[in-house]
Amino acid sequence: MSRIRLSRWLLAIPMSLLALATIYPLLFTVNVAMKTRRDYILDRFSLTDTLRWDNISAAWNSVGMDRYFLNSLIVVTSSVVLLLLLGSMAGFALSQLRFRGSSALFLGCLAGLFVPFQVIMVPLARIMADTALIDTYPGLVLVFVAQFLPFTVFLMTSYYKTIPREVIDAARIDGNSVYGVYRRIMLPLGTPALLSVGILNALFCWNDVLMSLVMMPSADHRTLMVGVTSLRGQYSDDIPTFASGVLIAALPVLVVYLFLQRQIADGVAAGSTKG
């Protein structure tokens, strides 16, 4: 028993340090957001003794955060819906349907995971400009779908492979078409993975800055994460207001993760073992 307790303590110490290193930036941002500009200049690391919620309202109203929030909501929702639809269809086909070239197609999807956006940024921006998709919602949605679809296909294929083949065969014997099997069998059974992948893709799209900045350059179409950067310019040093904007942008992500962290872990783990 003493060895077990010792091993637990040895494990708890590095995990506690890791948790502290993760939480500290958030606590530091909250502390800065509650300070006045003068207090921050005098001592940026001291603990604030007041709660200045006017910094939050100033950050929200100064650059039109409500418009940026709506832009992010539209783009993220549309992207996640398309990713789940295409990813679940592709995962079903690659895991349960036998056709020539399925393995090569799956490997091609996996290869997309290793292509960073920076590599294709310039030619993609030129293509989007030539097709008049720059600075439009559909343009950014298509870029998000193209960037995160390989990840979605990989997870959905891994999960659907855990479903016994006999379930599919029984559904086909009952008279279901391929689409009927997908809609009546695979979608309900894939709910844990769909929920997990949907949450992860929503976080990826919401937190993105580079793709949103390239595809939505005008001020009216900026996403929330890009809009936060406008709170700090070359001649502006109002760091408490900037920290308040960071909190506004991070709050939806924190809420989603805190309430759905179990679903994220369960959905990812569900596709990691063969059932």
C-alpha positions as CSV (number, residue, x, y, z in Angstrom):
1,M,0.0,0.0,0.0
2,S,2.9,2.4,0.8
3,R,4.3,1.8,-2.7
4,I,0.9,2.5,-4.3
5,R,0.6,5.7,-2.3
6,L,4.1,6.8,-3.2
7,S,3.5,6.1,-6.9
8,R,0.3,8.2,-6.8
9,W,2.1,11.1,-5.2
10,L,4.9,10.8,-7.7
11,L,2.3,11.0,-10.5
12,A,0.3,13.8,-8.8
13,I,3.2,16.2,-8.5
14,P,4.0,16.5,-12.2
15,M,0.3,16.5,-13.1
16,S,-0.2,19.3,-10.6
17,L,2.6,21.3,-12.1
18,L,1.2,20.7,-15.6
19,A,-2.3,21.9,-14.4
20,L,-0.8,25.0,-12.9
21,A,1.2,25.8,-16.0
22,T,-2.0,25.5,-18.0
23,I,-4.3,27.5,-15.7
24,Y,-1.8,30.3,-14.9
25,P,-2.1,32.1,-18.3
26,L,-5.9,32.2,-17.9
27,L,-5.6,33.5,-14.3
28,F,-3.0,36.1,-15.4
29,T,-5.3,37.3,-18.2
30,V,-8.2,37.6,-15.8
31,N,-6.1,39.6,-13.3
32,V,-4.9,42.0,-16.1
33,A,-8.4,42.5,-17.4
34,M,-9.6,43.6,-14.0
35,K,-6.9,46.3,-13.7
36,T,-6.8,49.9,-14.8
37,R,-4.3,51.0,-17.4
38,R,-2.3,52.9,-14.7
39,D,-2.2,49.9,-12.3
40,Y,-1.0,47.6,-15.1
41,I,1.8,50.0,-16.1
42,L,3.0,50.4,-12.5
43,D,3.0,46.7,-11.7
44,R,1.7,44.2,-14.2
45,F,2.2,41.1,-12.0
46,S,0.5,42.4,-8.8
47,L,-2.9,41.1,-7.8
48,T,-5.8,43.4,-8.5
49,D,-7.9,44.5,-5.5
50,T,-10.9,45.6,-7.7
51,L,-13.1,44.1,-10.3
52,R,-13.3,46.5,-13.2
53,W,-16.0,45.1,-15.4
54,D,-16.0,48.3,-17.5
55,N,-12.9,46.9,-19.3
56,I,-15.1,44.0,-20.6
57,S,-17.8,46.4,-21.9
58,A,-15.1,48.7,-23.4
59,A,-13.6,45.8,-25.3
60,W,-17.0,44.6,-26.5
61,N,-18.1,48.0,-27.7
62,S,-14.8,49.6,-29.0
63,V,-14.3,47.5,-32.1
64,G,-17.8,45.9,-32.7
65,M,-17.3,42.6,-31.0
66,D,-20.9,41.7,-31.5
67,R,-20.4,41.7,-35.3
68,Y,-17.3,39.6,-35.0
69,F,-19.0,37.2,-32.6
70,L,-21.9,36.7,-35.2
71,N,-19.4,36.2,-38.0
72,S,-17.6,33.5,-36.0
73,L,-20.9,31.8,-35.1
74,I,-22.1,31.7,-38.7
75,V,-18.8,30.3,-40.0
76,V,-18.1,27.8,-37.3
77,T,-21.7,26.4,-37.3
78,S,-21.7,26.0,-41.1
79,S,-18.2,24.4,-41.1
80,V,-19.0,21.9,-38.4
81,V,-22.3,20.8,-40.1
82,L,-20.5,20.2,-43.4
83,L,-17.6,18.5,-41.7
84,L,-19.8,16.1,-39.8
85,L,-21.9,15.3,-42.9
86,L,-19.0,14.7,-45.2
87,G,-16.8,13.1,-42.6
88,S,-19.5,10.6,-41.4
89,M,-20.3,9.6,-45.0
90,A,-16.7,9.1,-45.9
91,G,-16.0,7.3,-42.7
92,F,-18.9,4.9,-43.4
93,A,-17.8,4.3,-46.9
94,L,-14.1,3.7,-46.1
95,S,-14.8,1.5,-43.1
96,Q,-17.8,-0.7,-44.1
97,L,-18.1,-0.6,-47.9
98,R,-15.8,-2.7,-50.0
99,F,-14.7,-1.0,-53.2
100,R,-11.5,-0.8,-55.2
101,G,-9.1,1.8,-54.1
102,S,-10.6,2.4,-50.6
103,S,-7.3,1.8,-48.9
104,A,-5.5,4.3,-51.2
105,L,-8.2,6.8,-50.7
106,F,-7.9,6.5,-46.9
107,L,-4.2,6.9,-47.1
108,G,-4.7,10.0,-49.2
109,C,-7.0,11.5,-46.5
110,L,-4.3,10.7,-43.9
111,A,-1.8,12.5,-46.0
112,G,-3.9,15.6,-45.7
113,L,-3.2,15.7,-42.0
114,F,0.5,16.4,-42.7
115,V,-0.1,19.4,-44.9
116,P,-0.1,22.6,-42.9
117,F,-2.1,25.6,-44.1
118,Q,1.1,27.7,-44.4
119,V,2.2,25.5,-47.3
120,I,-0.9,26.0,-49.4
121,M,-1.8,29.5,-48.2
122,V,-0.6,31.6,-51.2
123,P,-2.0,29.4,-54.0
124,L,-5.2,28.9,-52.1
125,A,-5.7,32.6,-51.6
126,R,-5.2,33.2,-55.3
127,I,-7.7,30.6,-56.2
128,M,-10.2,32.1,-53.8
129,A,-9.6,35.5,-55.2
130,D,-10.1,34.3,-58.8
131,T,-13.4,32.7,-57.8
132,A,-14.6,35.7,-55.8
133,L,-14.7,33.8,-52.6
134,I,-12.3,36.0,-50.7
135,D,-14.1,38.0,-47.9
136,T,-17.2,35.8,-48.0
137,Y,-18.7,33.3,-45.6
138,P,-18.7,30.4,-48.1
139,G,-15.0,31.0,-48.9
140,L,-13.9,30.7,-45.2
141,V,-16.3,27.7,-44.7
142,L,-14.8,25.8,-47.6
143,V,-11.3,26.5,-46.3
144,F,-12.2,25.2,-42.9
145,V,-13.8,22.1,-44.4
146,A,-10.8,21.4,-46.6
147,Q,-8.3,21.9,-43.7
148,F,-10.1,19.8,-41.0
149,L,-11.9,17.2,-43.2
150,P,-8.9,14.7,-43.1
151,F,-9.0,14.7,-39.3
152,T,-12.7,14.2,-39.3
153,V,-12.5,11.3,-41.8
154,F,-9.8,9.6,-39.9
155,L,-11.7,9.7,-36.6
156,M,-15.0,8.6,-38.1
157,T,-13.4,5.8,-40.1
158,S,-11.6,4.5,-37.0
159,Y,-14.9,4.6,-35.0
160,Y,-17.0,3.0,-37.7
161,K,-14.5,0.1,-38.0
162,T,-15.4,-0.9,-34.4
163,I,-19.0,-1.6,-35.5
164,P,-19.4,-5.3,-36.4
165,R,-19.9,-6.1,-40.0
166,E,-22.9,-8.3,-39.1
167,V,-24.9,-5.2,-38.1
168,I,-24.5,-3.8,-41.7
169,D,-25.3,-7.2,-43.3
170,A,-28.5,-7.6,-41.2
171,A,-29.6,-4.1,-42.2
172,R,-29.1,-4.9,-45.9
173,I,-31.0,-8.2,-45.5
174,D,-33.9,-6.2,-44.0
175,G,-34.1,-4.2,-47.3
176,N,-32.2,-1.1,-46.4
177,S,-30.2,0.6,-49.2
178,V,-26.7,1.9,-48.6
179,Y,-28.2,5.3,-47.8
180,G,-30.7,3.6,-45.5
181,V,-27.9,1.8,-43.6
182,Y,-26.1,5.1,-43.2
183,R,-29.1,7.1,-42.0
184,R,-30.8,4.4,-39.8
185,I,-27.8,2.5,-38.5
186,M,-24.5,4.3,-38.8
187,L,-25.6,7.8,-37.8
188,P,-27.3,6.7,-34.5
189,L,-24.4,4.4,-33.6
190,G,-21.9,7.1,-34.5
191,T,-23.4,9.7,-32.2
192,P,-20.5,9.6,-29.6
193,A,-17.9,10.0,-32.3
194,L,-19.9,12.7,-34.1
195,L,-20.3,14.7,-30.9
196,S,-16.6,14.4,-30.1
197,V,-15.5,15.4,-33.6
198,G,-18.0,18.2,-33.8
199,I,-16.8,19.7,-30.6
200,L,-13.1,19.4,-31.6
201,N,-13.8,20.9,-35.0
202,A,-15.8,23.7,-33.5
203,L,-12.8,24.5,-31.2
204,F,-10.4,24.4,-34.1
205,C,-12.5,26.7,-36.2
206,W,-13.3,29.1,-33.4
207,N,-9.6,29.5,-32.3
208,D,-8.2,29.9,-35.9
209,V,-6.6,33.2,-36.7
210,L,-4.4,32.6,-39.8
211,M,-7.0,31.2,-42.1
212,S,-9.6,33.7,-41.0
213,L,-7.2,36.6,-41.5
214,V,-6.3,35.5,-45.0
215,M,-9.8,34.7,-46.2
216,M,-11.6,37.5,-44.4
217,P,-9.4,40.6,-44.6
218,S,-12.1,43.3,-44.4
219,A,-13.1,44.7,-41.0
220,D,-16.8,43.9,-41.4
221,H,-16.2,40.1,-42.0
222,R,-13.5,39.5,-39.4
223,T,-14.0,36.6,-37.0
224,L,-13.9,37.1,-33.3
225,M,-10.3,35.9,-32.8
226,V,-9.1,38.2,-35.6
227,G,-11.2,41.1,-34.2
228,V,-9.5,40.8,-30.8
229,T,-6.1,41.6,-32.4
230,S,-7.5,45.0,-33.5
231,L,-7.8,46.0,-29.8
232,R,-4.0,46.4,-29.7
233,G,-2.4,48.5,-32.5
234,Q,0.9,50.1,-33.1
235,Y,0.1,53.2,-31.0
236,S,-2.2,51.5,-28.4
237,D,-1.0,50.0,-25.2
238,D,-4.3,49.6,-23.3
239,I,-3.4,46.0,-22.3
240,P,-6.3,45.6,-19.8
241,T,-8.8,46.2,-22.6
242,F,-6.9,43.8,-24.8
243,A,-6.9,41.2,-22.1
244,S,-10.7,41.7,-21.7
245,G,-11.1,41.0,-25.4
246,V,-9.1,37.8,-25.1
247,L,-11.4,36.7,-22.3
248,I,-14.5,37.4,-24.4
249,A,-13.1,35.3,-27.3
250,A,-11.9,32.5,-25.0
251,L,-15.1,32.3,-22.9
252,P,-17.2,30.2,-25.4
253,V,-14.3,27.7,-25.8
254,L,-13.9,27.4,-22.0
255,V,-17.6,26.8,-21.5
256,V,-17.8,24.2,-24.2
257,Y,-14.7,22.3,-22.9
258,L,-15.8,22.5,-19.2
259,F,-19.2,21.0,-19.8
260,L,-18.4,18.6,-22.6
261,Q,-14.9,17.4,-21.8
262,R,-16.1,13.9,-20.9
263,Q,-17.8,13.6,-24.3
264,I,-14.6,14.7,-26.0
265,A,-12.5,12.1,-24.3
266,D,-15.1,9.3,-24.7
267,G,-15.6,10.0,-28.4
268,V,-11.9,10.0,-29.2
269,A,-11.2,6.9,-27.1
270,A,-14.2,5.1,-28.7
271,G,-12.4,4.9,-32.0
272,S,-9.0,3.9,-30.7
273,T,-9.8,0.2,-30.0
274,K,-11.3,-2.5,-32.1
275,G,-14.6,-3.6,-30.7
